[in-house]
């Protein structure tokens, strides 16, 4: 399982969306991808905490680069 797949699996296990969760996920992802070092497990755990309120992970293909992007879907019942 790649780190990307692990992050998506972790987020899909979470239940409900936190303001700034997507921004934090991006920062953690960038950090994991640019620094090959021990501690990625701790970053995944942090990502789980940040995404605690996220219902699902959605994805789309970025048109200019054809790169698949992931995002946290907000709870549809949320007042935000």
DSSP file (Angstrom, degrees, kcal/mol; ACC not computed):
  #  RESIDUE AA STRUCTURE BP1 BP2  ACC     N-H-->O    O-->H-N    N-H-->O    O-->H-N    TCO  KAPPA ALPHA  PHI   PSI    X-CA   Y-CA   Z-CA
    1    1 A X              0   0    0      0, 0.0     2,-0.0     0, 0.0     0, 0.0   0.000 360.0 360.0 360.0 128.3    0.0    0.0    0.0
    2    2 A X     >  -     0   0    0      1,-0.1     4,-2.4     4,-0.0     5,-0.2  -0.320 360.0-109.3 -75.7 164.7    1.4    3.4   -1.0
    3    3 A X  H  > S+     0   0    0      1,-0.2     4,-2.7     2,-0.2     5,-0.2   0.897 121.4  54.4 -59.7 -39.9    1.5    6.3    1.4
    4    4 A X  H  > S+     0   0    0      1,-0.2     4,-2.2     2,-0.2    -1,-0.2   0.932 109.4  46.3 -59.6 -46.9   -1.2    7.9   -0.7
    5    5 A X  H  > S+     0   0    0      1,-0.2     4,-2.5     2,-0.2    -1,-0.2   0.887 111.8  52.1 -63.5 -38.4   -3.5    4.9   -0.5
    6    6 A X  H  X S+     0   0    0     -4,-2.4     4,-2.6     2,-0.2    -2,-0.2   0.918 108.9  49.7 -64.5 -43.3   -2.9    4.7    3.3
    7    7 A X  H  X S+     0   0    0     -4,-2.7     4,-2.4     1,-0.2    -2,-0.2   0.917 112.3  47.7 -61.4 -43.0   -3.8    8.3    3.7
    8    8 A X  H  X S+     0   0    0     -4,-2.2     4,-2.4     2,-0.2    -1,-0.2   0.903 111.7  50.2 -66.0 -40.6   -7.0    7.8    1.8
    9    9 A X  H  X S+     0   0    0     -4,-2.5     4,-1.2     2,-0.2    -2,-0.2   0.917 110.5  50.1 -62.5 -43.0   -7.9    4.7    3.7
   10   10 A X  H  X S+     0   0    0     -4,-2.6     4,-0.8     1,-0.2     3,-0.5   0.927 112.6  46.4 -61.1 -45.8   -7.3    6.6    7.0
   11   11 A X  H >< S+     0   0    0     -4,-2.4     3,-0.7     1,-0.2    -1,-0.2   0.866 108.4  55.6 -66.8 -35.4   -9.5    9.4    5.9
   12   12 A X  H 3< S+     0   0    0     -4,-2.4    -1,-0.2     1,-0.2    -2,-0.2   0.760 103.9  55.8 -68.9 -23.1  -12.2    7.0    4.7
   13   13 A X  H 3< S+     0   0    0     -4,-1.2    -1,-0.2    -3,-0.5    -2,-0.2   0.714  91.1  94.5 -77.8 -20.9  -12.3    5.4    8.2
   14   14 A X  S << S-     0   0    0     -4,-0.8     2,-0.4    -3,-0.7    39,-0.1  -0.244  71.3-134.4 -72.8 161.5  -13.0    8.8    9.8
   15   15 A X              0   0    0     38,-1.2    41,-0.3     1,-0.1    40,-0.1  -0.689 360.0 360.0-113.9  78.1  -16.5    9.9   10.6
   16   16 A X              0   0    0     39,-1.0    39,-1.1    -2,-0.4    60,-0.5   0.285 360.0 360.0 132.0 360.0  -17.8   13.4    9.8
   17        !              0   0    0      0, 0.0     0, 0.0     0, 0.0     0, 0.0   0.000 360.0 360.0 360.0 360.0    0.0    0.0    0.0
   18   17 A X              0   0    0      0, 0.0     2,-0.4     0, 0.0    37,-0.1   0.000 360.0 360.0 360.0 139.6  -15.4   17.7    8.3
   19   18 A X    >   -     0   0    0     32,-0.2     3,-2.3     1,-0.1     4,-0.4  -0.756 360.0-106.4 -97.4 137.7  -13.1   19.9   10.1
   20   19 A X  T 3  S+     0   0    0     -2,-0.4    -1,-0.1     1,-0.3     0, 0.0  -0.470 110.7  16.1 -62.3 130.2  -12.5   23.4    8.9
   21   20 A X  T 3> S+     0   0    0     -2,-0.2     4,-2.6     3,-0.0    -1,-0.3   0.497  88.1 124.7  85.1   2.3   -9.0   23.4    7.4
   22   21 A X  H <> S+     0   0    0     -3,-2.3     4,-2.6     1,-0.2     5,-0.2   0.904  74.7  47.4 -63.7 -40.2   -8.9   19.6    7.1
   23   22 A X  H  > S+     0   0    0     -4,-0.4     4,-2.2     2,-0.2    -1,-0.2   0.913 112.3  49.8 -67.9 -41.2   -8.2   19.7    3.4
   24   23 A X  H  > S+     0   0    0      2,-0.2     4,-2.1     1,-0.2    -2,-0.2   0.916 113.1  46.8 -61.5 -44.0   -5.5   22.3    3.9
   25   24 A X  H  X S+     0   0    0     -4,-2.6     4,-2.8     2,-0.2     5,-0.2   0.900 109.6  53.7 -65.8 -40.1   -3.9   20.3    6.7
   26   25 A X  H  X S+     0   0    0     -4,-2.6     4,-2.7    -5,-0.2    -1,-0.2   0.909 108.7  50.2 -60.5 -41.0   -4.1   17.1    4.5
   27   26 A X  H  X S+     0   0    0     -4,-2.2     4,-2.9     2,-0.2    -1,-0.2   0.927 111.0  48.2 -61.5 -45.6   -2.3   18.9    1.8
   28   27 A X  H  X S+     0   0    0     -4,-2.1     4,-2.3     2,-0.2    -2,-0.2   0.915 114.0  46.0 -63.2 -43.2    0.5   20.1    4.1
   29   28 A X  H  X S+     0   0    0     -4,-2.8     4,-2.7     2,-0.2    -1,-0.2   0.918 113.1  50.4 -65.8 -42.3    0.9   16.6    5.6
   30   29 A X  H  X S+     0   0    0     -4,-2.7     4,-2.4    -5,-0.2    -2,-0.2   0.943 111.7  47.4 -60.3 -48.3    0.9   15.1    2.1
   31   30 A X  H  X S+     0   0    0     -4,-2.9     4,-2.1     1,-0.2     5,-0.2   0.905 112.7  49.9 -59.5 -42.5    3.5   17.5    0.9
   32   31 A X  H  X S+     0   0    0     -4,-2.3     4,-1.5    -5,-0.2    -1,-0.2   0.912 112.0  47.2 -63.7 -43.4    5.7   16.9    3.9
   33   32 A X  H  < S+     0   0    0     -4,-2.7    -1,-0.2     1,-0.2    -2,-0.2   0.876 115.3  45.9 -65.7 -37.3    5.5   13.1    3.5
   34   33 A X  H  < S+     0   0    0     -4,-2.4    -2,-0.2    -5,-0.2    -1,-0.2   0.802 115.9  43.1 -79.5 -28.9    6.3   13.3   -0.2
   35   34 A X  H  < S+     0   0    0     -4,-2.1     2,-0.6     1,-0.2    -1,-0.2   0.672 112.3  53.4 -92.5 -17.0    9.2   15.7    0.1
   36   35 A X     <  -     0   0    0     -4,-1.5     2,-1.2    -5,-0.2    -1,-0.2  -0.915  65.9-161.0-123.4 106.6   10.9   14.2    3.1
   37   36 A X        +     0   0    0     -2,-0.6     2,-0.3    -3,-0.1    -3,-0.1  -0.720  49.4 116.2 -83.9  98.6   11.7   10.5    3.0
   38   37 A X  S >  S-     0   0    0     -2,-1.2     3,-0.6    -5,-0.2    -2,-0.1  -0.974  71.0 -80.2-157.3 162.9   12.2    9.9    6.7
   39   38 A X  T 3  S+     0   0    0     -2,-0.3     0, 0.0     1,-0.2     0, 0.0  -0.315  98.6  66.3 -63.2 156.5   10.8    7.9    9.6
   40   39 A X  T 3>  +     0   0    0      3,-0.0     4,-1.8     4,-0.0     3,-0.3   0.362  55.3 118.0 111.1  -4.7    7.7    9.5   11.2
   41   40 A X  H <> S+     0   0    0     -3,-0.6     4,-2.3     1,-0.2     5,-0.2   0.857  75.3  59.8 -62.2 -31.6    5.2    9.2    8.3
   42   41 A X  H  > S+     0   0    0      1,-0.2     4,-2.1     2,-0.2    -1,-0.2   0.894 104.0  49.5 -60.7 -40.2    3.1    7.0   10.6
   43   42 A X  H  > S+     0   0    0     -3,-0.3     4,-2.3     2,-0.2    -1,-0.2   0.873 109.5  51.7 -67.1 -36.9    2.8    9.9   13.1
   44   43 A X  H  X S+     0   0    0     -4,-1.8     4,-2.6     2,-0.2    -2,-0.2   0.885 108.3  51.4 -66.9 -37.4    1.8   12.2   10.2
   45   44 A X  H  X S+     0   0    0     -4,-2.3     4,-2.2     2,-0.2    -2,-0.2   0.917 109.8  49.9 -63.3 -42.2   -0.9    9.6    9.2
   46   45 A X  H  X S+     0   0    0     -4,-2.1     4,-1.9     2,-0.2    -2,-0.2   0.900 111.1  49.3 -62.7 -40.0   -2.1    9.6   12.8
   47   46 A X  H  X S+     0   0    0     -4,-2.3     4,-2.7     1,-0.2    -2,-0.2   0.910 109.0  52.5 -64.3 -42.1   -2.2   13.4   12.8
   48   47 A X  H  X S+     0   0    0     -4,-2.6     4,-2.6     1,-0.2    -2,-0.2   0.880 106.2  54.3 -61.0 -38.5   -4.1   13.3    9.5
   49   48 A X  H  < S+     0   0    0     -4,-2.2    -1,-0.2     2,-0.2    -2,-0.2   0.925 110.3  46.3 -61.0 -44.3   -6.6   10.9   11.1
   50   49 A X  H >< S+     0   0    0     -4,-1.9     3,-1.3     1,-0.2    -2,-0.2   0.928 113.6  48.2 -64.5 -44.2   -7.2   13.4   14.0
   51   50 A X  H 3< S+     0   0    0     -4,-2.7     3,-0.4     1,-0.3   -32,-0.2   0.892 115.8  43.9 -63.2 -39.8   -7.5   16.4   11.6
   52   51 A X  T >< S+     0   0    0     -4,-2.6     3,-2.6     1,-0.2    -1,-0.3   0.213  76.8 120.0 -91.4  16.1  -10.0   14.5    9.4
   53   52 A X  T <  S+     0   0    0     -3,-1.3   -38,-1.2     1,-0.3    -1,-0.2   0.834  78.4  43.5 -49.8 -39.2  -12.0   13.1   12.3
   54   53 A X  T 3  S+     0   0    0     -3,-0.4     2,-0.4   -38,-0.4    -1,-0.3   0.301  87.6 115.6 -92.7  11.0  -15.2   14.8   11.1
   55   54 A X    <   -     0   0    0     -3,-2.6   -39,-1.0   -39,-1.1    20,-0.2  -0.654  48.2-162.7 -87.1 135.1  -14.7   14.0    7.4
   56   55 A X        -     0   0    0     18,-1.4     2,-0.3   -40,-0.5    -1,-0.2   0.926  65.6 -14.9 -79.7 -47.1  -17.4   11.7    5.9
   57   56 A X  E     -A   74   0A   0     17,-0.6    17,-2.9   -42,-0.1     2,-0.6  -0.959  60.3-113.5-152.8 162.3  -15.6   10.6    2.8
   58   57 A X  E     -A   73   0A   0     -2,-0.3    15,-0.2    15,-0.2     2,-0.2  -0.935  33.2-168.5-104.9 125.8  -12.7   11.3    0.5
   59   58 A X  E     -A   72   0A   0     13,-2.6    13,-2.2    -2,-0.6     2,-0.3  -0.614   2.3-160.4-103.4 169.2  -13.6   12.5   -2.9
   60   59 A X  E     +A   71   0A   0     11,-0.2     2,-0.3    -2,-0.2    11,-0.2  -0.984  12.0 177.9-147.7 159.2  -11.3   12.8   -5.9
   61   60 A X  E     -A   70   0A   0      9,-2.0     9,-3.5    -2,-0.3     2,-0.6  -0.968  34.1-107.6-152.5 162.6  -11.1   14.6   -9.3
   62   61 A X  E     -A   69   0A   0     -2,-0.3     2,-0.4     7,-0.2     7,-0.2  -0.867  31.5-127.6 -99.7 122.1   -8.6   14.8  -12.1
   63   62 A X     >  -     0   0    0      5,-3.4     4,-2.6    -2,-0.6     5,-0.5  -0.539  19.1-143.6 -68.5 121.7   -6.8   18.2  -12.3
   64   63 A X  T  4 S+     0   0    0     -2,-0.4    -1,-0.1     1,-0.2    -2,-0.0   0.846  90.9  48.8 -62.8 -38.9   -7.3   19.2  -15.9
   65   64 A X  T  4 S+     0   0    0      1,-0.2    -1,-0.2     3,-0.1    -2,-0.0   0.824 128.5  21.1 -75.3 -29.0   -4.0   20.9  -16.6
   66   65 A X  T  4 S-     0   0    0     -3,-0.4    -2,-0.2     2,-0.2    -1,-0.2   0.536  91.8-130.7-113.3  -9.5   -1.8   18.2  -15.2
   67   66 A X     <  +     0   0    0     -4,-2.6     2,-0.3     1,-0.2    -3,-0.2   0.694  58.8 147.3  62.3  19.7   -4.1   15.1  -15.4
   68   67 A X        -     0   0    0     -5,-0.5    -5,-3.4    -6,-0.1     2,-0.4  -0.683  52.3-120.4 -87.4 138.1   -3.1   14.5  -11.8
   69   68 A X  E     -A   62   0A   0     -2,-0.3     2,-0.3    -7,-0.2    -7,-0.2  -0.653  30.5-162.6 -80.0 129.7   -5.7   13.0   -9.5
   70   69 A X  E     -A   61   0A   0     -9,-3.5    -9,-2.0    -2,-0.4     2,-0.3  -0.851   2.8-150.8-112.9 148.0   -6.5   15.2   -6.5
   71   70 A X  E     +A   60   0A   0     -2,-0.3     2,-0.3   -11,-0.2   -11,-0.2  -0.887  16.4 173.6-118.8 149.9   -8.2   14.2   -3.3
   72   71 A X  E     -A   59   0A   0    -13,-2.2   -13,-2.6    -2,-0.3     2,-0.5  -0.975  34.5-104.0-149.5 161.0  -10.3   16.2   -0.9
   73   72 A X  E     -A   58   0A   0     -2,-0.3     2,-0.4   -15,-0.2   -15,-0.2  -0.761  32.0-137.6 -88.6 129.5  -12.4   15.7    2.2
   74   73 A X  E     -A   57   0A   0    -17,-2.9   -18,-1.4    -2,-0.5   -17,-0.6  -0.719  21.5-125.6 -85.0 135.5  -16.2   15.8    1.6
   75   74 A X        -     0   0    0     -2,-0.4     2,-0.3   -20,-0.2   -20,-0.1  -0.432  32.5 -91.7 -77.2 154.7  -18.1   17.8    4.1
   76   75 A X    >   -     0   0    0    -60,-0.5     3,-1.6   -22,-0.3    -1,-0.1  -0.505  31.2-141.1 -63.3 126.3  -21.0   16.3    6.1
   77   76 A X  T 3  S+     0   0    0     -2,-0.3    -1,-0.2     1,-0.3    -2,-0.1   0.776 101.2  53.6 -64.4 -25.5  -24.1   17.0    4.1
   78   77 A X  T 3  S+     0   0    0      3,-0.0    -1,-0.3     2,-0.0    -2,-0.1   0.453  85.0 118.1 -87.5  -0.4  -26.1   17.7    7.3
   79   78 A X    <   -     0   0    0     -3,-1.6    -4,-0.0     1,-0.1   -63,-0.0  -0.313  63.0-142.5 -69.1 149.8  -23.5   20.2    8.5
   80   79 A X              0   0    0      1,-0.2    -1,-0.1    -2,-0.0    -3,-0.0   0.510 360.0 360.0 -87.1  -5.8  -24.6   23.8    9.1
   81   80 A X              0   0    0      0, 0.0    -1,-0.2     0, 0.0    -2,-0.1   0.487 360.0 360.0 -70.6 360.0  -21.2   25.1    7.7
